[in-house]
């Protein structure tokens, strides 16, 4: 994995990193609890243990830049600045984000003629979809300002990536499209941020896409309630204990003299209260009117 480059980080940025990751963690833990209690319908796919990726990437973006994600989209939305009081469901179409993000990048370059960047987050399993190759090809050919962020969490639903991929690293595929492929420690928010900054600068300069492979691990099951008969739960928990991105951040921030344990504890409490307030807001809010189900689907003339 690529090491974090030497850089000067401000206390403000460090606090932003930790508060964002902590908000995602508290949100996901709350959603898991509420789903198991029967308070949330449907399916829930959790982002626990992968918070450093969304945080590092989105911290390198501007407010007007765009993101597209998939099953574990809560983390991406929180990292991009979404209001936790108004969180929505995620895009459950595997590989459905590539062409949306690439299309947004095309619009930025050819129609809107601005320097906005788009990012698509996806798992290793989704990289086997045909849309991945279509999007990579056109993004490279037309030098579009799109960044492909592979959250390489080792599992495609119940399938380990080595049974479906004949490459050591998913980013090896980028070379086939003449796109830079970067490998980064997905548990280190500083390392992810540095890689994302370089990719964003490249995209804004008109040099085309970058493929970032962030090495991580899917700690939770594919969905809440997944019996996980396909893997060793004890091994999963050990990986989580050893590579928890929030714990790793605390150690690194202390080493760099950016934040103390007490300051991190205060943010933990702040985020926990924020999510409690968000749930209370949700429970007290009325359901949307059925007449609004098509709202935001089409652009009004």
C-alpha positions, 0 to 999 in steps of 0.5 A: 500500500502507498504510504502517506506522504509527508504533509502538514495537516491543520488541527481543523482538518484533523477534527473534520476527518475525525468528526466525519468518520465518527458521524458515519460510525454512529449513524451506521450503528444506530441504523443497525440497531433500529433495523434489528428492532424492526423500526426500519423496513427493507435492507440495510448495508453498513459502511462500518470499518470503511469510513476513512475512504469516504472521508478522505475522498470527499474531504478533497472535493469541493461542495459543487463536485458530485459523487455516486455510490452504491449499497453502502451509500450512507457513509458517502453521503455523510462525508459529502456533507448531507444532512443526517436528518434527511438521509435517503436510501442508497443505489442498490444497482451493482455497477449502476454508478459508473455511467452516472458519474461518467455522464456527469463528468461529460456534462461538466466538460462539454456542456456546462464547461466548468471544472467540477469533478465527479467520483464513483465509489464501488466495491471489488465485485462491482468491478466485474460488471460490464459498465465498469469497462464501458465507463473506464474506456470512455472516461479515458478516451475523452479525458473526463474529470471522473475518479473511480474509487474502488473500496476493495473490501474483499467480498462481493456479497458472499464471494471472496474476490480471488474466486472471481478476479485473476489479478492481485489488485483491482487497480491493475485493470486501469492500465488497460485503459491508460488510466493511472492506478493508485493503491492506498491504505483505505484504513488511513484517512490521511493516505486516502486524502492525499491520493484523492487530492492528486486525482482531483487536481489531475481531473481539474487540469483536464488530464482525465480520470484516475483509479484509486484502489483503497484497501479495506475490509467489509466488517459487517455482513453483506446486509444486516442479518446476514448469517455470514456462513461463508467466512470466519467471524472471529477472523473478521473481528480480529481484522476490525480490531487491528485496522479500525480506521477511527482507532488508527486515526486516534493513534496517528493524530496523537503522534502528529500532535494534532488531537488528544484522546480527550478531544476525540472523546468530545467529538465522539459524544458530539456525534452520538448526540447528533445521531440521537437528534437525527433519529428523534427528528425522523420519528417526529416527521410526517411521511412524505405525501404520495403525490411527491413520489416523482419529485426530483426525478425530472428537471422542471422546465 
